[in-house]
Every structure is written in C-alpha cells, then in structure tokens.
Amino acid sequence: MSALGTAVALPAHAADPDVAIVGAGVAGLAAARTLMAAGKSVQVVEVRERIGGRAFTDSTTFGFPFDHGAQWIEAGKINPAMAIVREAAAKAILDRSEQAMYLAGKELSKEDYERFEKIANEATRRIAEALKKQPDVAVGRLLVPQDSLERLAYAMVGPLEQGVENGELSARDFTRQPEAEPQYAIAEGMGAMIARWGAKVPVKLGARVVRIDSTGTQVALETTAGQIRARAAIVTVPTGVLATGNFGFAPQLSAARREAIAQLPMASFNKVALLFSRKVIDAPAGRSVTALTGKGFAFDAIVRPANRDAAIVFIGGAQARALEEEGGRAAVTFALSALAEIFGDDLRGALAQSHATRWGRDPYALGSWSVARPGHADKRAVLAQPHHDRVFFAGEATDPVWATRVGGAYASGLRAAKEALALLGAKR
Ligand SMILES: Cc1cc2nc3c(=O)[nH]c(=O)nc-3n(C[C@H](O)[C@H](O)[C@H](O)COP(=O)(O)OP(=O)(O)OC[C@H]3O[C@@H](n4cnc5c(N)ncnc54)[C@H](O)[C@@H]3O)c2cc1C
C-alpha cells in the first residue's frame, strides 16, 4: 500500500497521466524516462518551446556546437551523467586541453606556474582544515588574496567554478563536489545529446505551470494551457524560479522548504562565443586559457574550439552579474578586450559573429545553478523532501553530491521517479 493508502486516486480520466512533471530539463526527462520504463504514464509540462532546460546547443551559428549551458561531464568515472551518454549512445570526448594562464596579458613564468600549484594546494588544504573545526565557513574568509597570482587562483574556486564570489561560497557545499578529472565533452554538444535522449518523452511545450494543488484526491496542475490532473507530480524548476513566488502551491510550502529555497540562490555564470573571419588567435586548437585582466577581472576561455577561428569566453560571479546588468554588447566587448590583451588587438576587427548568454535574465532559469549560502549546505536535503506526500522535488539543486551539475539533475530525476513509484505502487 502506498504512503497515502487508499487516498491515492486512480486516474479520473483515461487521459490523465499517473505522474505530471514540471520542467523538461535533465531532471524532468530522467524522471519521465524512469517512470515510463516502469510502465507508468507521464506528462511533462515545459514553458519553453524546446526541451533540455539549462542544456542547450546552438548547432548552426558558429560552425561548431556551442553549448549555451552545460558542456562538460566532470569526474567522468563516477558522474551519474555518464548514464545519459550510454543511454543516448553519444560520443564523449576526453578533454585533454592544456591550460595556459595569464596575468594582464602575459603568460605565467615557470616559477609562477609552480607557485600557482602551491597556492591551489594550500587553498584546498586550508578549506579541508577549516571544515574539521567548524560545520561551515565562507570560502572568502579562508582565501584572502595578497597578490595577482592568488587573486587568479582564488577566482578559480568561486567565480569561475561555482559562479559566486568566495565570500558567498559555502566551503561545505563546495567540498561536496567530486574532483573534476577526467572531464568529457559531448561531440554533438551536451544540449543536442539531451534533446535526442529526451525526444520520446511526452512533453507539452510552451505551457507554464502556475500552481500545483494537491489538496484533492488528485494533484491538479494549473497551466497556461489548461489543467492537468495526475496521481503525483514532480517539480524540477530551478530554485530561482521557485523563489519568485510566481509558482503557487496548495497547501502552501512549509516554512522549512521556503527557507531552503531562499538559502539556495542561483549563481551567475555566462559564456560568450566569438567567431572571427580569419586566424587571429595564435594558439593550438582547443587550448584552455585562464587569466586575470590588467583591470583585475578573471575569465576562462577555450580558444580555437574544433580548430575554428573562434573562442568561447567564460565569465562568473560578480563580473557575470555586472555584465548582464549592463546589457547590450557589454559581455561581448569585455570578452574581446580580455582576449585582445593576450592575443593582440587585431582580433577586434575580425569579429564575424558573437553570442553572449544571459542566464540570470532568462525568466525560466534566473541564473546558472544553485549555490548554498555559507552555513546552508544542508538545505539541499530539505528541498529534496516530498511536499504533501505526492508532490516530489527534483532538479540539480536537490542532489546531495552532484548539485549544480547535469549529474545532479539526472540523479535527482531518478530519485524522484522512485519516490513516485513507491507511492503509486510499482505495478498497476
Ligand atoms: C552557463 C552554464 C554552464 C554550465 N556548465 C555545466 C557543465 O559544464 N557541466 C554540468 O554538469 N553542468 C553545467 N551546468 C549546469 C547544468 O546545466 C544544470 O545543472 C542542469 O542542466 C539542470 O537541469 P535541471 O533539470 O535541474 O534544471 P533545468 O534544466 O533548468 O530544467 C528545468 C525546466 O523547467 C522549466 N520551467 C521553469 N519554470 C517553469 C514553469 N513555471 N512551468 C513549466 N516549466 C518551467 C525550464 O524552462 C526548464 O526547462 C551549466 C549551467 C549553465 C547555465
């Protein structure tokens, strides 16, 4: 018997799905696929006109797949996202790119590379030591840069890796994340793989869920395209969307869950793709660049991806937020100046095509991924709890290990599907 015993409704109409799922990102698609494999009927409701959520590939504009969102599968030996690669029979490419580092346009000297290594190791040690003595601390209290090299090294902890400044980064939440190696990219693009993998899932596109009412015998989803009734629901929308209050619940979410949503805000991380009309970057194809500009802004880049006269610049934390706020071509201008410092001014006149993502301004993401505020790493487990017994929560923010990543979204979708199955009974 299910947790709700006899109160669990059978579908009122033959067309009613067993489970309604909000959001066709990785979490929603993983949940739907799992439920379908167990013989349950599902209906996914997605506000965008496409599936994939924060995984989306532009396959046409640049002559190489440009992933606006998720791109890599880190820690590939243990990352749950590798299951998607297998299920989609996709091609994963081991990332062997060498990293070159620059300060104000100049590559680090051999001595500076060695010192960088020591700074990075010492930072890891300091964070681990601090967590032996206290439950949590803001990384920014442990890593206070004294010079440019430390500033670059520490930017690679918070802004460029987690999308937040170190002062807003929970050391506990940060150390939850497994090591990044080995890292894989997807040949067709991550978003393209996800779209293929989820293609057989029934998704109602262009419909926004505004309210979930579980006070009756069935769960009713009020959407901009009408009502959907189901025996259970799975909610996978980002915490940024939940925090807006545009998404209602009856009964109301518990105070503990509302607090969890508030303490898991969205990080800021964006990408700028630049295509040049001729060869203006003198570097090996696919080289990874990490740098601090003369003005002290940190950025990462992949230059000459897929052997193209192009670059993808990555910006995170306060700088990403500031460029989003400035709007217009601010991010493209920044990316060009940042690269020009290293590769020369010639590239400014050779720009043929560009695109800057603005995930913080995307109303259905409102940021790149969830980050726990210092002292609140435990809130992911609170968010993952069922609401009113038959509304389940998934999405990257809810995963205890792989939060922020595709692997977390995937694992959370499987977990929520299993919770729904336990409620419905594994067999009809
Ligand atoms: C720039 C960037 C780079 C990244 N790089 C990586 C990376 O390299 N590797 C990695 O593992 N991860 C990366 N990530 C994170 C990764 O993209 C996410 O963790 C993952 O895609 C989240 O999946 P999800 O299903 O939890 O959420 P989402 O993909 O956000 O899915 C939720 C869905 O809900 C929909 N929705 C929202 N509101 C409503 C509503 N009211 N009604 C109906 N539908 C709604 C949204 O449109 C969306 O499709 C990156 C993210 C960004 C933004």
The ligand as a Gaussian input file, in Angstrom:
#p B3LYP/6-31G(d) Opt

LIG

0 1
 C       26.378000      28.555000     -18.455000
 C       26.198000      27.221000     -17.794000
 C       27.202000      26.276000     -17.875000
 C       27.041000      25.028000     -17.263000
 N       28.032000      24.102000     -17.414000
 C       27.835000      22.863000     -16.920000
 C       28.770000      21.829000     -17.214000
 O       29.743000      22.035000     -17.953000
 N       28.543000      20.592000     -16.669000
 C       27.445000      20.335000     -15.885000
 O       27.298000      19.188000     -15.430000
 N       26.531000      21.289000     -15.638000
 C       26.698000      22.538000     -16.128000
 N       25.750000      23.495000     -15.929000
 C       24.604000      23.190000     -15.028000
 C       23.532000      22.337000     -15.733000
 O       23.153000      22.984000     -16.922000
 C       22.336000      22.183000     -14.814000
 O       22.730000      21.703000     -13.539000
 C       21.273000      21.205000     -15.343000
 O       21.076000      21.361000     -16.727000
 C       19.983000      21.442000     -14.584000
 O       18.958000      20.569000     -15.019000
 P       17.544000      20.603000     -14.271000
 O       16.674000      19.634000     -14.936000
 O       17.751000      20.506000     -12.800000
 O       17.002000      22.094000     -14.494000
 P       16.608000      22.842000     -15.860000
 O       17.459000      22.389000     -16.969000
 O       16.581000      24.294000     -15.540000
 O       15.131000      22.307000     -16.142000
 C       14.010000      22.900000     -15.542000
 C       12.991000      23.174000     -16.635000
 O       11.825000      23.756000     -16.052000
 C       11.294000      24.698000     -16.958000
 N       10.409000      25.603000     -16.221000
 C       10.749000      26.632000     -15.409000
 N        9.644000      27.189000     -14.895000
 C        8.574000      26.514000     -15.406000
 C        7.165000      26.614000     -15.234000
 N        6.611000      27.517000     -14.422000
 N        6.379000      25.747000     -15.929000
 C        6.894000      24.815000     -16.769000
 N        8.238000      24.669000     -16.946000
 C        9.059000      25.507000     -16.261000
 C       12.529000      25.377000     -17.524000
 O       12.261000      26.007000     -18.757000
 C       13.476000      24.179000     -17.679000
 O       13.380000      23.604000     -18.975000
 C       25.864000      24.740000     -16.549000
 C       24.836000      25.679000     -16.495000
 C       24.994000      26.909000     -17.112000
 C       23.855000      27.892000     -17.068000

